[in-house]
Amino acid sequence: MKRPYGIRMRSVLVLAALALLSACNMDTGPSSEEAAQEKARLLALAVSPPMRWEHKSGSDEWTAATLAALEREGVTMLSNVPHDIGTYCPNYAELTKVERKAFWAGFMSALAKHESTYNPMAAGGGGRWLGLMQIAPGTWRSYGCSGHITDGADNMACAVRIMSKQVGRDNAVARDGSGGWRGVARDWGPMRSAAKRADIAAWTSSQSYCTAKTES
């Protein structure tokens, strides 16, 4: 069976990282080997992190746009440790910037499953919400988003802009303990559903960067 393009691309990148690792390890000791392995892991994660939509056509472009937008727009979100982040990534406080970007990109891909079932042309509420992340045209305009709302990459870039503001303001993914919905849940309905939150959290918290144990 032919593997989806996204999976094949990540495999190529991982192999390239391993080739780099092998070249670096020819004349090094154990500590250098471990450092090289970590560099190779982060290199692969930075370019092509695990995404829940990677079986879908066009998903490589969505992933690239999401990562680029996180680099541009996500400074506050990537710097802070949200109050309720442990539900979604128990190890988040210990993550590097590369790993935090991978987390948020993966989180958004998991949320998109519930918003649009990965259909960039999806129109909910009779056209009130559009695209992969079901963004209202009025919200798109108010945030100054560019491109086309039904273009998957453009839609994800806009979603990062919105999410970065809300998570940065509330320092929460969905709840901060003060009552009411916060962070991502302000704009995205699936985050107000206990079952959908649990599904998203189960996927994100199972990723290697969220379960890795740090050395004491």
N, CA and C atoms as a LAMMPS dump frame, in Angstrom:
ITEM: TIMESTEP
0
ITEM: NUMBER OF ATOMS
648
ITEM: BOX BOUNDS ff ff ff
-5.0000000000000000e+02 5.0000000000000000e+02
-5.0000000000000000e+02 5.0000000000000000e+02
-5.0000000000000000e+02 5.0000000000000000e+02
ITEM: ATOMS id mol type element x y z
1 1 1 N 0.842 -1.2 0
2 1 2 C 0 0 0
3 1 3 C 0.874 1.246 0
4 2 1 N 0.548 2.178 -0.851
5 2 2 C 1.324 3.41 -0.932
6 2 3 C 1.055 4.277 0.285
7 3 1 N 2.102 4.738 0.941
8 3 2 C 1.938 5.58 2.119
9 3 3 C 1.59 7.004 1.723
10 4 1 N 0.75 7.712 2.556
11 4 2 C 0.44 9.112 2.276
12 4 3 C 1.707 9.941 2.165
13 5 1 N 1.622 10.998 1.367
14 5 2 C 2.798 11.82 1.095
15 5 3 C 3.402 12.391 2.365
16 6 1 N 2.55 12.834 3.313
17 6 2 C 3.068 13.427 4.54
18 6 3 C 3.93 12.463 5.328
19 7 1 N 3.488 11.198 5.387
20 7 2 C 4.261 10.196 6.112
21 7 3 C 5.563 9.905 5.381
22 8 1 N 5.49 9.805 4.043
23 8 2 C 6.702 9.552 3.271
24 8 3 C 7.704 10.683 3.443
25 9 1 N 7.204 11.934 3.426
26 9 2 C 8.091 13.083 3.571
27 9 3 C 8.785 13.056 4.919
28 10 1 N 8.047 12.751 6.002
29 10 2 C 8.678 12.711 7.309
30 10 3 C 9.712 11.596 7.369
31 11 1 N 9.426 10.475 6.722
32 11 2 C 10.391 9.378 6.691
33 11 3 C 11.682 9.806 6.004
34 12 1 N 11.549 10.546 4.904
35 12 2 C 12.734 11.042 4.195
36 12 3 C 13.542 11.964 5.094
37 13 1 N 12.852 12.856 5.81
38 13 2 C 13.544 13.807 6.682
39 13 3 C 14.235 13.096 7.839
40 14 1 N 13.57 12.1 8.384
41 14 2 C 14.181 11.344 9.477
42 14 3 C 15.417 10.603 8.984
43 15 1 N 15.333 10.015 7.789
44 15 2 C 16.49 9.324 7.229
45 15 3 C 17.645 10.284 6.987
46 16 1 N 17.312 11.506 6.526
47 16 2 C 18.357 12.507 6.32
48 16 3 C 19.016 12.877 7.645
49 17 1 N 18.193 13.011 8.684
50 17 2 C 18.741 13.332 10.002
51 17 3 C 19.624 12.201 10.51
52 18 1 N 19.206 10.964 10.269
53 18 2 C 20.016 9.828 10.697
54 18 3 C 21.327 9.749 9.928
55 19 1 N 21.282 10.119 8.648
56 19 2 C 22.517 10.143 7.862
57 19 3 C 23.481 11.17 8.426
58 20 1 N 22.936 12.336 8.799
59 20 2 C 23.755 13.372 9.421
60 20 3 C 24.327 12.868 10.733
61 21 1 N 23.493 12.175 11.486
62 21 2 C 23.928 11.606 12.757
63 21 3 C 25.091 10.638 12.562
64 22 1 N 24.98 9.759 11.577
65 22 2 C 26.036 8.783 11.318
66 22 3 C 27.344 9.465 10.957
67 23 1 N 27.255 10.518 10.151
68 23 2 C 28.461 11.246 9.75
69 23 3 C 29.123 11.907 10.946
70 24 1 N 28.296 12.39 11.873
71 24 2 C 28.845 13.089 13.041
72 24 3 C 29.445 12.129 14.061
73 25 1 N 29.033 10.86 13.994
74 25 2 C 29.426 9.918 15.035
75 25 3 C 30.621 9.045 14.682
76 26 1 N 31.227 9.258 13.543
77 26 2 C 32.29 8.364 13.088
78 26 3 C 33.454 8.295 14.064
79 27 1 N 33.801 9.403 14.693
80 27 2 C 34.97 9.412 15.576
81 27 3 C 34.636 10.078 16.913
82 28 1 N 33.466 9.759 17.457
83 28 2 C 33.066 10.404 18.7
84 28 3 C 32.745 9.372 19.757
85 29 1 N 32.721 9.82 21.022
86 29 2 C 32.39 8.952 22.129
87 29 3 C 30.908 8.967 22.421
88 30 1 N 30.499 8.261 23.494
89 30 2 C 29.084 8.133 23.834
90 30 3 C 28.378 9.467 24.039
91 31 1 N 29.012 10.409 24.744
92 31 2 C 28.346 11.681 25.018
93 31 3 C 28.104 12.461 23.735
94 32 1 N 29.072 12.43 22.823
95 32 2 C 28.902 13.11 21.545
96 32 3 C 27.817 12.439 20.72
97 33 1 N 27.749 11.13 20.818
98 33 2 C 26.716 10.387 20.084
99 33 3 C 25.327 10.767 20.577
100 34 1 N 25.163 10.879 21.887
101 34 2 C 23.873 11.265 22.446
102 34 3 C 23.483 12.671 22.008
103 35 1 N 24.459 13.581 22
104 35 2 C 24.186 14.951 21.567
105 35 3 C 23.78 14.986 20.102
106 36 1 N 24.449 14.186 19.289
107 36 2 C 24.124 14.136 17.863
108 36 3 C 22.74 13.548 17.639
109 37 1 N 22.386 12.536 18.425
110 37 2 C 21.057 11.943 18.324
111 37 3 C 19.976 12.963 18.662
112 38 1 N 20.235 13.759 19.694
113 38 2 C 19.262 14.781 20.084
114 38 3 C 19.119 15.837 19.004
115 39 1 N 20.239 16.239 18.396
116 39 2 C 20.18 17.219 17.309
117 39 3 C 19.394 16.673 16.13
118 40 1 N 19.607 15.408 15.808
119 40 2 C 18.891 14.782 14.698
120 40 3 C 17.399 14.704 14.991
121 41 1 N 17.054 14.375 16.228
122 41 2 C 15.643 14.296 16.616
123 41 3 C 14.959 15.649 16.486
124 42 1 N 15.62 16.693 16.982
125 42 2 C 15.039 18.031 16.92
126 42 3 C 14.958 18.542 15.491
127 43 1 N 15.942 18.179 14.668
128 43 2 C 15.912 18.583 13.265
129 43 3 C 14.684 18.006 12.573
130 44 1 N 14.439 16.723 12.779
131 44 2 C 13.271 16.084 12.172
132 44 3 C 11.979 16.686 12.712
133 45 1 N 11.945 16.963 14.02
134 45 2 C 10.748 17.512 14.653
135 45 3 C 10.454 18.923 14.174
136 46 1 N 11.498 19.701 13.941
137 46 2 C 11.325 21.092 13.517
138 46 3 C 10.72 21.198 12.129
139 47 1 N 11.067 20.263 11.266
140 47 2 C 10.625 20.335 9.873
141 47 3 C 9.322 19.587 9.641
142 48 1 N 9.158 18.46 10.288
143 48 2 C 7.989 17.618 10.015
144 48 3 C 7.551 16.876 11.272
145 49 1 N 6.919 17.581 12.215
146 49 2 C 6.459 16.931 13.437
147 49 3 C 5.272 16.015 13.156
148 50 1 N 4.984 15.08 14.054
149 50 2 C 3.793 14.24 13.885
150 50 3 C 2.536 15.109 13.864
151 51 1 N 1.677 14.875 12.888
152 51 2 C 0.436 15.637 12.748
153 51 3 C -0.717 14.662 12.553
154 52 1 N -1.848 14.992 13.101
155 52 2 C -2.985 14.076 13.015
156 52 3 C -3.594 14.032 11.614
157 53 1 N -3.278 15.003 10.8
158 53 2 C -3.848 15.063 9.454
159 53 3 C -2.887 14.545 8.381
160 54 1 N -1.799 13.932 8.745
161 54 2 C -0.757 13.633 7.766
162 54 3 C -1.186 12.632 6.697
163 55 1 N -2.329 11.992 6.87
164 55 2 C -2.849 11.085 5.845
165 55 3 C -3.647 11.82 4.774
166 56 1 N -3.83 13.132 4.923
167 56 2 C -4.655 13.907 4.007
168 56 3 C -3.818 14.602 2.936
169 57 1 N -4.344 14.634 1.725
170 57 2 C -3.682 15.347 0.635
171 57 3 C -3.598 16.832 0.963
172 58 1 N -2.44 17.427 0.741
173 58 2 C -2.245 18.845 1.014
174 58 3 C -1.773 19.153 2.414
175 59 1 N -1.681 18.125 3.26
176 59 2 C -1.367 18.382 4.669
177 59 3 C 0.051 18.88 4.901
178 60 1 N 0.985 18.571 4.014
179 60 2 C 2.345 19.096 4.182
180 60 3 C 2.351 20.616 4.127
181 61 1 N 1.559 21.184 3.228
182 61 2 C 1.464 22.641 3.127
183 61 3 C 0.803 23.228 4.372
184 62 1 N -0.202 22.542 4.894
185 62 2 C -0.856 23.018 6.115
186 62 3 C 0.129 23.019 7.284
187 63 1 N 0.908 21.957 7.377
188 63 2 C 1.889 21.857 8.459
189 63 3 C 2.942 22.95 8.344
190 64 1 N 3.472 23.147 7.14
191 64 2 C 4.501 24.172 6.936
192 64 3 C 3.966 25.552 7.281
193 65 1 N 2.731 25.85 6.874
194 65 2 C 2.135 27.154 7.165
195 65 3 C 1.917 27.337 8.661
196 66 1 N 1.509 26.279 9.333
197 66 2 C 1.283 26.345 10.777
198 66 3 C 2.586 26.611 11.52
199 67 1 N 3.638 25.89 11.162
200 67 2 C 4.937 26.079 11.812
201 67 3 C 5.49 27.476 11.552
202 68 1 N 5.358 27.959 10.313
203 68 2 C 5.854 29.298 9.981
204 68 3 C 5.088 30.36 10.755
205 69 1 N 3.775 30.19 10.88
206 69 2 C 2.966 31.158 11.614
207 69 3 C 3.295 31.136 13.103
208 70 1 N 3.55 29.964 13.647
209 70 2 C 3.952 29.881 15.053
210 70 3 C 5.263 30.616 15.293
211 71 1 N 6.175 30.538 14.337
212 71 2 C 7.445 31.257 14.451
213 71 3 C 7.223 32.763 14.429
214 72 1 N 6.294 33.22 13.585
215 72 2 C 6.022 34.659 13.455
216 72 3 C 5.155 35.193 14.586
217 73 1 N 4.11 34.47 14.907
218 73 2 C 3.037 34.999 15.751
219 73 3 C 3.022 34.454 17.176
220 74 1 N 3.736 33.357 17.408
221 74 2 C 3.515 32.626 18.644
222 74 3 C 4.491 32.866 19.769
223 75 1 N 5.17 33.998 19.777
224 75 2 C 6.217 34.235 20.78
225 75 3 C 5.687 34.079 22.203
226 76 1 N 4.587 34.751 22.519
227 76 2 C 4.046 34.688 23.878
228 76 3 C 3.531 33.298 24.199
229 77 1 N 2.819 32.706 23.254
230 77 2 C 2.252 31.379 23.473
231 77 3 C 3.346 30.342 23.693
232 78 1 N 4.433 30.454 22.948
233 78 2 C 5.524 29.491 23.077
234 78 3 C 6.356 29.718 24.333
235 79 1 N 6.347 30.947 24.837
236 79 2 C 7.162 31.281 26.01
237 79 3 C 6.492 30.883 27.317
238 80 1 N 5.164 30.983 27.359
239 80 2 C 4.429 30.728 28.593
240 80 3 C 4.121 29.25 28.79
241 81 1 N 3.736 28.917 30.016
242 81 2 C 3.266 27.57 30.346
243 81 3 C 1.821 27.71 30.815
244 82 1 N 0.842 27.45 29.94
245 82 2 C -0.569 27.634 30.293
246 82 3 C -0.973 26.839 31.534
247 83 1 N -1.942 27.396 32.28
248 83 2 C -2.374 26.787 33.536
249 83 3 C -2.787 25.326 33.37
250 84 1 N -3.5 25.02 32.3
251 84 2 C -4.067 23.683 32.124
252 84 3 C -3.313 22.84 31.098
253 85 1 N -2.082 23.209 30.782
254 85 2 C -1.339 22.52 29.722
255 85 3 C -1.041 21.064 30.069
256 86 1 N -0.974 20.735 31.361
257 86 2 C -0.666 19.37 31.758
258 86 3 C -1.652 18.345 31.235
259 87 1 N -2.883 18.776 30.999
260 87 2 C -3.895 17.879 30.442
261 87 3 C -3.526 17.443 29.033
262 88 1 N -2.87 18.329 28.301
263 88 2 C -2.591 18.102 26.884
264 88 3 C -1.15 17.67 26.618
265 89 1 N -0.253 18.036 27.517
266 89 2 C 1.161 17.687 27.346
267 89 3 C 1.839 17.743 28.712
268 90 1 N 1.843 16.622 29.442
269 90 2 C 2.379 16.617 30.809
270 90 3 C 3.794 17.162 30.928
271 91 1 N 4.577 17.024 29.884
272 91 2 C 5.991 17.414 29.924
273 91 3 C 6.245 18.808 29.351
274 92 1 N 5.185 19.581 29.097
275 92 2 C 5.315 20.827 28.335
276 92 3 C 6.327 21.799 28.931
277 93 1 N 6.343 21.947 30.236
278 93 2 C 7.233 22.928 30.87
279 93 3 C 8.702 22.655 30.579
280 94 1 N 9.038 21.406 30.275
281 94 2 C 10.429 21.03 30.019
282 94 3 C 10.804 21.073 28.54
283 95 1 N 9.862 21.383 27.669
284 95 2 C 10.122 21.303 26.235
285 95 3 C 10.956 22.467 25.717
286 96 1 N 11.722 22.191 24.672
287 96 2 C 12.437 23.241 23.946
288 96 3 C 11.446 24.002 23.073
289 97 1 N 11.897 25.099 22.483
290 97 2 C 11.035 25.856 21.578
291 97 3 C 10.595 24.997 20.403
292 98 1 N 11.501 24.212 19.851
293 98 2 C 11.158 23.328 18.727
294 98 3 C 10.047 22.372 19.13
295 99 1 N 10.155 21.79 20.308
296 99 2 C 9.152 20.836 20.778
297 99 3 C 7.827 21.525 21.077
298 100 1 N 7.875 22.738 21.611
299 100 2 C 6.629 23.47 21.868
300 100 3 C 5.921 23.819 20.564
301 101 1 N 6.684 24.197 19.558
302 101 2 C 6.079 24.442 18.243
303 101 3 C 5.449 23.164 17.708
304 102 1 N 6.135 22.052 17.866
305 102 2 C 5.591 20.769 17.417
306 102 3 C 4.297 20.45 18.158
307 103 1 N 4.281 20.736 19.465
308 103 2 C 3.062 20.484 20.24
309 103 3 C 1.896 21.296 19.705
310 104 1 N 2.083 22.608 19.558
311 104 2 C 0.965 23.452 19.139
312 104 3 C 0.509 23.132 17.725
313 105 1 N 1.447 22.822 16.851
314 105 2 C 1.063 22.421 15.493
315 105 3 C 0.244 21.132 15.537
316 106 1 N 0.719 20.156 16.306
317 106 2 C -0.017 18.904 16.441
318 106 3 C -1.373 19.102 17.092
319 107 1 N -1.417 19.945 18.123
320 107 2 C -2.682 20.265 18.79
321 107 3 C -3.686 20.833 17.791
322 108 1 N -3.232 21.745 16.945
323 108 2 C -4.133 22.359 15.973
324 108 3 C -4.604 21.349 14.937
325 109 1 N -3.739 20.419 14.569
326 109 2 C -4.17 19.386 13.622
327 109 3 C -5.227 18.481 14.251
328 110 1 N -5.11 18.233 15.553
329 110 2 C -6.109 17.423 16.249
330 110 3 C -7.426 18.183 16.387
331 111 1 N -7.347 19.484 16.633
332 111 2 C -8.55 20.31 16.724
333 111 3 C -9.251 20.409 15.374
334 112 1 N -8.469 20.502 14.296
335 112 2 C -9.047 20.606 12.95
336 112 3 C -9.887 19.384 12.603
337 113 1 N -9.545 18.237 13.167
338 113 2 C -10.351 17.034 12.939
339 113 3 C -11.793 17.278 13.352
340 114 1 N -11.98 17.913 14.497
341 114 2 C -13.324 18.148 15.019
342 114 3 C -13.989 19.371 14.398
343 115 1 N -13.203 20.291 13.889
344 115 2 C -13.776 21.482 13.265
345 115 3 C -14.268 21.209 11.845
346 116 1 N -13.466 20.544 11.046
347 116 2 C -13.782 20.435 9.615
348 116 3 C -13.568 19.049 9.03
349 117 1 N -13.172 18.087 9.844
350 117 2 C -12.727 16.771 9.366
351 117 3 C -11.702 16.929 8.247
352 118 1 N -10.835 17.912 8.398
353 118 2 C -9.719 18.178 7.479
354 118 3 C -10.169 18.558 6.071
355 119 1 N -11.319 19.186 5.968
356 119 2 C -11.819 19.647 4.673
357 119 3 C -11.609 21.155 4.571
358 120 1 N -10.658 21.621 3.758
359 120 2 C -10.391 23.062 3.674
360 120 3 C -11.54 23.869 3.087
361 121 1 N -12.492 23.193 2.446
362 121 2 C -13.644 23.882 1.869
363 121 3 C -14.871 23.805 2.771
364 122 1 N -14.722 23.263 3.962
365 122 2 C -15.862 23.089 4.864
366 122 3 C -16.525 24.423 5.182
367 123 1 N -17.865 24.411 5.2
368 123 2 C -18.645 25.607 5.532
369 123 3 C -19.678 25.215 6.581
370 124 1 N -19.513 25.722 7.79
371 124 2 C -20.428 25.398 8.872
372 124 3 C -21.406 26.529 9.132
373 125 1 N -22.535 26.172 9.737
374 125 2 C -23.522 27.192 10.081
375 125 3 C -24.035 27.96 8.883
376 126 1 N -24.21 27.265 7.755
377 126 2 C -24.699 27.947 6.559
378 126 3 C -23.724 28.964 6.001
379 127 1 N -22.436 28.711 6.198
380 127 2 C -21.412 29.619 5.683
381 127 3 C -20.907 30.621 6.696
382 128 1 N -21.325 30.481 7.948
383 128 2 C -20.865 31.411 8.994
384 128 3 C -19.419 31.145 9.389
385 129 1 N -18.977 29.897 9.24
386 129 2 C -17.606 29.523 9.574
387 129 3 C -17.029 28.727 8.412
388 130 1 N -15.782 29.015 8.069
389 130 2 C -15.212 28.441 6.854
390 130 3 C -13.814 27.859 7.072
391 131 1 N -13.5 26.836 6.278
392 131 2 C -12.14 26.321 6.211
393 131 3 C -11.781 25.286 7.253
394 132 1 N -10.506 24.911 7.251
395 132 2 C -10.002 23.862 8.135
396 132 3 C -10.325 24.118 9.597
397 133 1 N -10.175 25.366 10.027
398 133 2 C -10.389 25.712 11.43
399 133 3 C -11.683 26.486 11.65
400 134 1 N -12.564 26.497 10.634
401 134 2 C -13.897 27.091 10.75
402 134 3 C -13.843 28.508 11.342
403 135 1 N -13.215 29.381 10.612
404 135 2 C -13.062 30.779 11.022
405 135 3 C -14.163 31.614 10.385
406 136 1 N -14.794 32.471 11.163
407 136 2 C -15.827 33.362 10.634
408 136 3 C -15.172 34.435 9.766
409 137 1 N -15.765 34.765 8.617
410 137 2 C -15.192 35.812 7.762
411 137 3 C -14.95 37.123 8.5
412 138 1 N -15.863 37.492 9.412
413 138 2 C -15.674 38.72 10.178
414 138 3 C -14.455 38.65 11.077
415 139 1 N -14.227 37.49 11.68
416 139 2 C -13.043 37.287 12.521
417 139 3 C -11.782 37.342 11.671
418 140 1 N -11.841 36.731 10.501
419 140 2 C -10.718 36.758 9.557
420 140 3 C -10.309 38.195 9.271
421 141 1 N -11.298 39.021 8.978
422 141 2 C -11.008 40.426 8.651
423 141 3 C -10.505 41.189 9.866
424 142 1 N -11.113 40.964 11.019
425 142 2 C -10.732 41.732 12.21
426 142 3 C -9.306 41.431 12.663
427 143 1 N -8.82 40.235 12.358
428 143 2 C -7.445 39.873 12.706
429 143 3 C -6.461 40.206 11.592
430 144 1 N -6.956 40.767 10.503
431 144 2 C -6.076 41.155 9.405
432 144 3 C -5.444 39.985 8.688
433 145 1 N -6.16 38.86 8.63
434 145 2 C -5.614 37.676 7.964
435 145 3 C -5.61 37.869 6.453
436 146 1 N -4.616 37.307 5.794
437 146 2 C -4.457 37.483 4.351
438 146 3 C -4.636 36.159 3.624
439 147 1 N -4.771 36.246 2.302
440 147 2 C -4.957 35.045 1.499
441 147 3 C -6.426 34.687 1.386
442 148 1 N -6.694 33.403 1.273
443 148 2 C -8.058 32.913 1.071
444 148 3 C -8.47 32.027 2.239
445 149 1 N -9.625 32.297 2.782
446 149 2 C -10.076 31.601 3.983
447 149 3 C -10.276 30.103 3.757
448 150 1 N -10.547 29.707 2.506
449 150 2 C -10.713 28.286 2.21
450 150 3 C -9.437 27.638 1.664
451 151 1 N -8.349 28.369 1.687
452 151 2 C -7.04 27.777 1.406
453 151 3 C -6.506 27.226 2.726
454 152 1 N -6.175 25.944 2.747
455 152 2 C -5.789 25.314 4.005
456 152 3 C -4.632 25.988 4.708
457 153 1 N -3.595 26.34 3.967
458 153 2 C -2.419 26.971 4.567
459 153 3 C -2.76 28.35 5.119
460 154 1 N -3.527 29.137 4.356
461 154 2 C -3.911 30.472 4.816
462 154 3 C -4.808 30.386 6.045
463 155 1 N -5.712 29.43 6.051
464 155 2 C -6.622 29.258 7.176
465 155 3 C -5.865 28.901 8.441
466 156 1 N -4.871 28.024 8.325
467 156 2 C -4.084 27.648 9.496
468 156 3 C -3.247 28.812 10.003
469 157 1 N -2.697 29.615 9.091
470 157 2 C -1.91 30.776 9.511
471 157 3 C -2.775 31.752 10.292
472 158 1 N -4.006 31.954 9.832
473 158 2 C -4.918 32.848 10.543
474 158 3 C -5.29 32.266 11.903
475 159 1 N -5.523 30.961 11.951
476 159 2 C -5.869 30.314 13.214
477 159 3 C -4.756 30.475 14.242
478 160 1 N -3.51 30.38 13.801
479 160 2 C -2.382 30.592 14.714
480 160 3 C -2.415 32.01 15.267
481 161 1 N -2.701 32.986 14.422
482 161 2 C -2.758 34.38 14.877
483 161 3 C -3.828 34.56 15.949
484 162 1 N -4.999 33.995 15.717
485 162 2 C -6.096 34.104 16.681
486 162 3 C -5.747 33.375 17.974
487 163 1 N -5.306 32.143 17.839
488 163 2 C -5.013 31.308 18.997
489 163 3 C -3.887 31.893 19.84
490 164 1 N -2.878 32.438 19.189
491 164 2 C -1.75 33.017 19.919
492 164 3 C -2.206 34.17 20.8
493 165 1 N -3.12 34.976 20.287
494 165 2 C -3.622 36.102 21.081
495 165 3 C -4.415 35.608 22.28
496 166 1 N -5.301 34.643 22.061
497 166 2 C -6.18 34.192 23.137
498 166 3 C -5.424 33.394 24.204
499 167 1 N -4.557 32.502 23.774
500 167 2 C -3.771 31.725 24.74
501 167 3 C -2.785 32.632 25.465
502 168 1 N -2.192 33.568 24.732
503 168 2 C -1.271 34.511 25.354
504 168 3 C -1.951 35.395 26.378
505 169 1 N -3.179 35.818 26.071
506 169 2 C -3.918 36.681 26.993
507 169 3 C -4.336 35.938 28.254
508 170 1 N -4.864 34.718 28.095
509 170 2 C -5.424 33.978 29.224
510 170 3 C -4.429 33.038 29.892
511 171 1 N -3.319 32.757 29.219
512 171 2 C -2.366 31.746 29.678
513 171 3 C -3.092 30.442 30.017
514 172 1 N -3.965 30.04 29.096
515 172 2 C -4.741 28.814 29.273
516 172 3 C -5.074 28.228 27.911
517 173 1 N -5.212 26.906 27.882
518 173 2 C -5.672 26.242 26.667
519 173 3 C -7.191 26.328 26.591
520 174 1 N -7.866 25.955 27.684
521 174 2 C -9.328 26.026 27.717
522 174 3 C -9.866 26.576 29.033
523 175 1 N -9.159 26.336 30.119
524 175 2 C -9.609 26.768 31.448
525 175 3 C -8.429 27.334 32.237
526 176 1 N -8.711 28.324 33.087
527 176 2 C -7.648 28.838 33.956
528 176 3 C -8.031 28.78 35.429
529 177 1 N -9.147 28.114 35.717
530 177 2 C -9.573 27.958 37.099
531 177 3 C -10.47 29.06 37.604
532 178 1 N -10.71 30.091 36.801
533 178 2 C -11.522 31.221 37.248
534 178 3 C -12.972 31.115 36.787
535 179 1 N -13.297 30.073 36.062
536 179 2 C -14.643 29.913 35.528
537 179 3 C -14.737 30.453 34.115
538 180 1 N -15.621 29.868 33.33
539 180 2 C -15.767 30.306 31.949
540 180 3 C -14.719 29.687 31.047
541 181 1 N -14.892 29.908 29.764
542 181 2 C -13.967 29.359 28.78
543 181 3 C -12.863 30.343 28.48
544 182 1 N -11.655 29.832 28.352
545 182 2 C -10.49 30.673 28.135
546 182 3 C -9.67 30.125 26.963
547 183 1 N -8.669 30.9 26.555
548 183 2 C -7.727 30.447 25.541
549 183 3 C -8.384 30.006 24.251
550 184 1 N -8.03 28.81 23.808
551 184 2 C -8.541 28.27 22.549
552 184 3 C -10.056 28.133 22.583
553 185 1 N -10.612 27.827 23.751
554 185 2 C -12.054 27.599 23.875
555 185 3 C -12.879 28.86 23.654
556 186 1 N -12.266 30.023 23.667
557 186 2 C -13.012 31.251 23.374
558 186 3 C -13.543 31.243 21.94
559 187 1 N -12.778 30.673 21.02
560 187 2 C -13.125 30.747 19.602
561 187 3 C -13.506 29.413 18.971
562 188 1 N -13.087 28.312 19.554
563 188 2 C -13.311 27.014 18.922
564 188 3 C -14.186 26.117 19.79
565 189 1 N -15.404 25.866 19.289
566 189 2 C -16.411 25.114 20.02
567 189 3 C -16.01 23.731 20.492
568 190 1 N -15.252 22.951 19.705
569 190 2 C -14.887 21.619 20.183
570 190 3 C -14.164 21.631 21.528
571 191 1 N -13.503 22.726 21.855
572 191 2 C -12.795 22.815 23.129
573 191 3 C -13.751 22.995 24.3
574 192 1 N -15.044 23.216 24.015
575 192 2 C -16.046 23.31 25.078
576 192 3 C -16.767 21.986 25.29
577 193 1 N -16.377 20.982 24.518
578 193 2 C -16.953 19.643 24.646
579 193 3 C -15.973 18.751 25.397
580 194 1 N -16.424 18.178 26.512
581 194 2 C -15.536 17.328 27.309
582 194 3 C -15.008 16.153 26.489
583 195 1 N -15.873 15.548 25.68
584 195 2 C -15.456 14.387 24.892
585 195 3 C -14.417 14.769 23.842
586 196 1 N -14.616 15.903 23.188
587 196 2 C -13.676 16.319 22.147
588 196 3 C -12.359 16.797 22.752
589 197 1 N -12.432 17.493 23.883
590 197 2 C -11.194 17.872 24.575
591 197 3 C -10.401 16.634 24.955
592 198 1 N -11.1 15.627 25.457
593 198 2 C -10.425 14.394 25.867
594 198 3 C -9.776 13.7 24.674
595 199 1 N -10.446 13.712 23.527
596 199 2 C -9.886 13.09 22.33
597 199 3 C -8.625 13.822 21.88
598 200 1 N -8.683 15.146 21.872
599 200 2 C -7.519 15.95 21.483
600 200 3 C -6.369 15.719 22.462
601 201 1 N -6.688 15.75 23.757
602 201 2 C -5.657 15.571 24.785
603 201 3 C -5.028 14.185 24.717
604 202 1 N -5.84 13.172 24.411
605 202 2 C -5.3 11.812 24.309
606 202 3 C -4.276 11.722 23.189
607 203 1 N -4.549 12.414 22.078
608 203 2 C -3.607 12.371 20.956
609 203 3 C -2.342 13.165 21.269
610 204 1 N -2.491 14.401 21.741
611 204 2 C -1.304 15.23 21.979
612 204 3 C -0.43 14.654 23.093
613 205 1 N -1.046 14.189 24.164
614 205 2 C -0.254 13.706 25.3
615 205 3 C 0.455 12.393 25.003
616 206 1 N 0.058 11.718 23.921
617 206 2 C 0.723 10.466 23.554
618 206 3 C 1.957 10.681 22.685
619 207 1 N 2.19 11.91 22.247
620 207 2 C 3.351 12.179 21.396
621 207 3 C 4.638 12.119 22.224
622 208 1 N 5.722 11.713 21.585
623 208 2 C 6.962 11.424 22.307
624 208 3 C 7.478 12.611 23.105
625 209 1 N 7.359 13.824 22.552
626 209 2 C 7.899 14.988 23.258
627 209 3 C 7.09 15.33 24.507
628 210 1 N 5.843 14.858 24.577
629 210 2 C 5.025 15.131 25.756
630 210 3 C 5.156 14.06 26.83
631 211 1 N 5.748 12.941 26.492
632 211 2 C 5.876 11.848 27.455
633 211 3 C 7.313 11.593 27.877
634 212 1 N 8.263 12.254 27.192
635 212 2 C 9.677 12.024 27.501
636 212 3 C 9.979 12.412 28.935
637 213 1 N 10.797 11.619 29.573
638 213 2 C 11.213 11.902 30.946
639 213 3 C 12.517 12.684 30.927
640 214 1 N 12.563 13.745 31.71
641 214 2 C 13.795 14.527 31.793
642 214 3 C 14.725 13.9 32.824
643 215 1 N 16.019 14.055 32.602
644 215 2 C 16.993 13.51 33.544
645 215 3 C 17.129 14.427 34.744
646 216 1 N 17.323 13.837 35.922
647 216 2 C 17.493 14.632 37.14
648 216 3 C 18.94 15.067 37.276
